[in-house]
């Protein structure tokens, strides 16, 4: 990390993890206001700040200001959050945290293990207690939630009987993201030991986890995939008394504020491109439920595993974005360009699956004048054929 005038070398990295400096910097209201008003990348501005305050405090306050900017679209308390940028990145959004907390409405003891900066803890019922082995994170969580937070190891912390837990194992290390369950901290085998002595709860995992990954480790359970801002952002594994549907998969969209729970059924396959293309919500597709739902209105998949469905009638389902098929042509630029001229359109968005084309490059070439209606072009490989499907997005009234 680098700010003009401040080079965050290894000692500065440890400084940003120093609780005492954070305590001092957080109390410095004057410095906080000064950093908010200036361009931290400007050398002259940094020089003025360093005449009044230590570079350690300036660096921490600059990190705090940056974290609050990042939190604006994610956390309800973004303007008062105490965190670094990493803490905000790893935090559950307020919207999803509040949704998950709805299952914890009980008088039982609740513990948020590996609570981080406290985004989930903040939304859990009042009796919830946080636990984290990082003293800085514990202080941040306490400041952000006003709740009790213990600085302890989740694997050795003594939990009372019949309690509920929320646990968020670390999925990052110095090398980057962790995808293997046994490489998380704590390891998933350690997590399951913790779950065995509780009444129930929720394990927050990467959306890359698959249902079958857990079959030999945890039973029974339910996986819930969350979509927010058109991204699958996390998977929640529910178990014990908080389990609603044993061994089922749930897709939850924060965009449409809906959930669907079912067993995944592969979509039927059809080689004919019908009147409509259906693009599933990313959580629905990640959960493998696009076929389950699509089969209800006789939709078929354009190619095995491609995810896009086609149907004769527009189902107007909130779980799918519908595109009316206007024309189909070979996937050659001159063919597509010619077809667009017939529609008097030079304003398009390009979508693809399997990296059939570079959508940004095609959009740049086709959007020369940005005239006419906005059309959507699906550039796909269907079996041995490469096709361009020119469509019009259906607007829900």
FENNORQUI-V209842 format. One record per run of one state. SS is the DSSP state (H for helix, E for strand, L for the rest). FROM is the first residue (numbers start at 1). LEN is the number of residues. Records with the same first field share a line. If there is no record, write none. Layout:
SS: FROM-LEN  FROM-LEN
This chain:
L: 1-1  4-2  8-2  17-2  27-2  38-5  51-4  72-13  91-3  105-5  114-5  124-5  133-2  146-3  152-12  168-2  171-1  174-2  178-3  184-1  186-2  196-4  206-5  215-7  229-2  241-8  254-4  263-5  270-6  281-1  287-3  298-2  302-7  312-8  331-2  343-5  353-6  367-8  383-2  394-4
E: 2-2  6-2  110-4  129-4  149-3  164-4  170-1  172-2  176-2  185-1  200-6  222-7  231-10  249-5  258-5  268-2  276-5  300-2  309-3  320-11  348-5  375-8  385-9
H: 10-7  19-8  29-9  43-8  55-17  85-6  94-11  119-5  135-11  181-3  188-8  211-4  282-5  290-8  333-10  359-8
